Amino acid sequence: MTEIFEKINNCKNGLAILIDPDKFCNQDAKKLFEKLTLANPDFIFVGGSTVSKSDFDFCISQLQNNLDFPIVIFPGAAHQINESADAILFLSLISGRNPDFLIGHHIAAAEELNEMNIEVISTSYILVDGGKKTTVEFISQTSPLPADQDSLAKKIALAGKLQGKKLTYLDAGSGAKNAVSESMIKSVKMINSPLIVGGGIRSIEQIQKSHRAGANIVVIGNAIEENIDFLLDIANYQKWRTAKFREL
């Protein structure tokens, strides 16, 4: 199965909303569904660094039953797999040297995942310094790539591609002060691999800059929870995207 991968690969100016099941279980689900429908993303990503299996499965089932967007797992651990999702980003944290996040969690999940009817997308995950220590940095016990190391980011992403990874994911981490720079996005895009960018993005201008720099998909997380005005801006941006696509 390659349906979700092909959609990401062919996506121009795409948008994904990241849902953390920990937070999902502590908020009004109906209001969240209304927000997500209004934002009209191309994908819903689901995952977190400290999520229990029960909360993760509940979140996936609720999203799948109430929304009509592709559900893609963005796993933080081996137990974050569920056949009800449309795909899983099989993340390998290649910017770090912790074997658990390079291959350990993958081994733990491999047999169960292989039996599921779910699209598995091998993904190079590169953690970039976003100006503060994030949960993923703490949990993975790895240091993020310095924000100004564009050339090194490109080399790491290229190594992942040569290993057979289908996607590259540049992430400044949830709640980051600073988003991944345009120059780093441009540098990594030079390896000619589909590119996802997330972390620290809180404005339409930042979304557009990331898109122009080469991101196929821009991921929004905390900002959609914190600022209703930004949510409306996203909805208007998606309407504009749709109109521009129809003109082509």
Phi and psi in degrees as a GROMACS rama.xvg file:
@    title "Ramachandran Plot"
@    xaxis  label "Phi"
@    yaxis  label "Psi"
@TYPE xy
-136.407  16.9656  THR-2
-60.346  -48.8594  GLU-3
-70.5323  -40.8514  ILE-4
-58.2465  -46.0503  PHE-5
-63.2235  -36.9378  GLU-6
-65.009  -42.1389  LYS-7
-65.118  -45.6454  ILE-8
-60.1632  -37.092  ASN-9
-91.9822  -2.54621  ASN-10
-76.1609  133.479  CYS-11
-118.812  125.481  LYS-12
60.5317  39.5942  ASN-13
-77.5277  160.861  GLY-14
-136.917  135.005  LEU-15
-125.691  142.805  ALA-16
-105.684  126.729  ILE-17
-94.5673  124.051  LEU-18
-109.163  124.318  ILE-19
-93.2265  116.223  ASP-20
-56.9156  -29.3969  PRO-21
-58.4112  -45.0876  ASP-22
-77.4489  -33.1857  LYS-23
-58.2811  -40.8184  PHE-24
-73.284  -9.12356  CYS-25
-114.96  22.2021  ASN-26
-139.255  171.184  GLN-27
-74.1418  107.44  ASP-28
-61.7253  -39.6907  ALA-29
-60.5297  -44.0259  LYS-30
-65.2522  -38.3511  LYS-31
-63.1931  -43.7033  LEU-32
-61.3795  -38.3813  PHE-33
-64.0185  -42.1483  GLU-34
-62.3838  -46.337  LYS-35
-65.1867  -39.9309  LEU-36
-63.832  -40.5849  THR-37
-63.8933  -42.4311  LEU-38
-67.7289  -29.6014  ALA-39
53.4292  56.8691  ASN-40
-74.0504  164.813  PRO-41
-77.1284  -29.5869  ASP-42
-145.208  153.925  PHE-43
-110.596  120.725  ILE-44
-95.8366  142.328  PHE-45
-132.507  126.656  VAL-46
164.866  168.729  GLY-47
-169.572  167.947  GLY-48
-81.6967  -23.3601  SER-49
-131.928  38.6239  THR-50
-92.2959  135.726  VAL-51
-76.5018  158.15  SER-52
-62.1412  -41.8251  LYS-53
-65.6198  -43.7895  SER-54
-65.853  -38.8626  ASP-55
-62.7489  -49.6479  PHE-56
-63.4909  -39.3736  ASP-57
-63.3666  -43.7985  PHE-58
-61.626  -46.7508  CYS-59
-58.8223  -47.1066  ILE-60
-63.8863  -40.6636  SER-61
-67.1375  -42.5137  GLN-62
-65.6633  -42.7949  LEU-63
-67.4172  -34.0439  GLN-64
-81.1465  -18.2095  ASN-65
-118.348  -7.12591  ASN-66
-130.192  160.35  LEU-67
-120.187  44.7891  ASP-68
-118.343  151.123  PHE-69
-59.9441  130.739  PRO-70
-100.388  119.312  ILE-71
-120.711  125.897  VAL-72
-78.1975  130.591  ILE-73
-115.321  81.0835  PHE-74
-75.4518  143.33  PRO-75
-106.278  -6.4288  GLY-76
-164.501  169.211  ALA-77
-63.9217  -27.6351  ALA-78
-81.0241  -6.26897  HIS-79
-87.2372  66.6948  GLN-80
-134.911  144.988  ILE-81
-160.573  127.353  ASN-82
-68.7479  -15.5238  GLU-83
-73.2041  -18.7324  SER-84
-74.0464  160.642  ALA-85
-82.8315  -30.0991  ASP-86
-160.095  165.704  ALA-87
-133.546  133.2  ILE-88
-80.373  109.135  LEU-89
-82.3005  82.2546  PHE-90
-74.9442  132.942  LEU-91
-120.937  116.932  SER-92
-77.192  80.1109  LEU-93
-81.6928  -6.34908  ILE-94
-82.8165  -12.0314  SER-95
-112.519  178.304  GLY-96
-124.945  20.6421  ARG-97
-82.5566  114.808  ASN-98
-60.9509  -26.7091  PRO-99
-62.2591  -37.2877  ASP-100
-96.4629  -8.00739  PHE-101
-84.2994  -42.1816  LEU-102
-150.369  -21.1506  ILE-103
-60.2907  -52.2894  GLY-104
-64.316  -29.7655  HIS-105
-66.6754  -42.235  HIS-106
-63.1755  -42.5386  ILE-107
-62.4243  -32.0255  ALA-108
-97.2901  -12.4916  ALA-109
-58.2903  -50.8021  ALA-110
-64.4526  -45.0094  GLU-111
-65.2131  -41.8483  GLU-112
-65.583  -36.6801  LEU-113
-64.997  -25.7495  ASN-114
-86.0658  -9.80395  GLU-115
-87.8452  152.263  MET-116
-91.3699  74.1091  ASN-117
-143.042  142.472  ILE-118
-76.1514  124.471  GLU-119
-105.761  121.246  VAL-120
-115.99  108.29  ILE-121
-65.7637  125.058  SER-122
-133.674  128.878  THR-123
-78.9429  121.132  SER-124
-108.841  120.156  TYR-125
-119.795  115.251  ILE-126
-88.2777  126.731  LEU-127
-115.897  141.72  VAL-128
-61.1679  119.328  ASP-129
-108.571  18.0663  GLY-130
93.3968  -1.3081  GLY-131
-156.987  159.223  LYS-132
-76.9449  121.237  LYS-133
-98.5425  167.653  THR-134
-61.2  -40.588  THR-135
-65.147  -33.9491  VAL-136
-65.8942  -43.0065  GLU-137
-66.4638  -46.826  PHE-138
-68.2955  -41.6125  ILE-139
-80.1118  -13.2958  SER-140
53.5894  42.03  GLN-141
-127.083  151.356  THR-142
-88.3333  138.08  SER-143
-71.2763  157.757  PRO-144
-68.9183  132.515  LEU-145
-54.7116  141.082  PRO-146
-64.2449  -20.368  ALA-147
-98.9353  7.87175  ASP-148
-93.4934  65.2291  GLN-149
-62.0862  -44.9277  ASP-150
-63.7826  -41.6958  SER-151
-66.6622  -39.2215  LEU-152
-59.2495  -42.3534  ALA-153
-62.8279  -43.9514  LYS-154
-63.6039  -41.2776  LYS-155
-64.5016  -44.3575  ILE-156
-64.4336  -39.0907  ALA-157
-65.0289  -39.9449  LEU-158
-60.3647  -41.9414  ALA-159
-62.5507  -42.7214  GLY-160
-61.595  -43.4476  LYS-161
-67.911  -23.4997  LEU-162
-76.1967  -12.2849  GLN-163
108.737  6.3049  GLY-164
-66.7835  137.391  LYS-165
-86.6344  -28.7769  LYS-166
-129.165  159.841  LEU-167
-121.159  135.983  THR-168
-123.968  111.735  TYR-169
-94.728  123.453  LEU-170
-134.964  124.379  ASP-171
-84.4575  -6.34685  ALA-172
93.3119  152.606  GLY-173
-61.8037  129.357  SER-174
78.9278  12.4053  GLY-175
-60.0064  146.321  ALA-176
-73.3266  -36.9876  LYS-177
-121.956  139.829  ASN-178
-80.7744  164.363  ALA-179
-61.198  135.112  VAL-180
-69.4324  154.136  SER-181
-60.0765  -39.7377  GLU-182
-64.3892  -37.401  SER-183
-69.9214  -39.6641  MET-184
-60.846  -45.9419  ILE-185
-61.1766  -42.0303  LYS-186
-63.4718  -47.1677  SER-187
-68.5626  -34.5008  VAL-188
-63.64  -20.0732  LYS-189
-65.4493  -16.9742  MET-190
-79.9283  -3.28227  ILE-191
62.683  50.7753  ASN-192
-126.305  145.527  SER-193
-54.3146  138.126  PRO-194
-128.917  129.239  LEU-195
-111.951  137.845  ILE-196
-131.93  132.764  VAL-197
-149.094  172.169  GLY-198
95.457  120.734  GLY-199
75.7376  14.2476  GLY-200
-96.753  118.926  ILE-201
-131.823  11.733  ARG-202
-149.304  157.752  SER-203
-63.0952  -36.0043  ILE-204
-60.3431  -42.1653  GLU-205
-66.4196  -38.5706  GLN-206
-60.1808  -47.9586  ILE-207
-63.8889  -40.26  GLN-208
-62.063  -42.0227  LYS-209
-65.8646  -39.7854  SER-210
-63.6136  -47.5198  HIS-211
-62.8361  -32.1085  ARG-212
-73.8805  -17.9978  ALA-213
131.928  1.6396  GLY-214
-70.6798  126.5  ALA-215
-70.6258  -41.843  ASN-216
-130.135  131.633  ILE-217
-107.534  132.629  VAL-218
-105.01  128.91  VAL-219
-112.952  131.793  ILE-220
-122.568  -93.8614  GLY-221
-56.6556  -35.7041  ASN-222
-61.8442  -34.3355  ALA-223
-71.7511  -23.5484  ILE-224
-81.436  -29.4583  GLU-225
-92.2822  -25.699  GLU-226
-136.754  104.545  ASN-227
-64.0696  -32.1467  ILE-228
-65.0233  -38.1702  ASP-229
-64.7662  -37.5355  PHE-230
-59.093  -43.8007  LEU-231
-66.9792  -36.5975  LEU-232
-61.8462  -41.2705  ASP-233
-62.9863  -43.855  ILE-234
-58.8925  -42.9119  ALA-235
-68.0404  -37.8686  ASN-236
-63.6535  -40.8694  TYR-237
-65.9918  -37.436  GLN-238
-64.2114  -40.6064  LYS-239
-63.7921  -43.6005  TRP-240
-58.1215  -45.9356  ARG-241
-62.3416  -42.2378  THR-242
-65.147  -41.6833  ALA-243
-65.5114  -38.474  LYS-244
-63.495  -39.9475  PHE-245
-67.7596  -26.8245  ARG-246
-73.7684  -24.1312  GLU-247
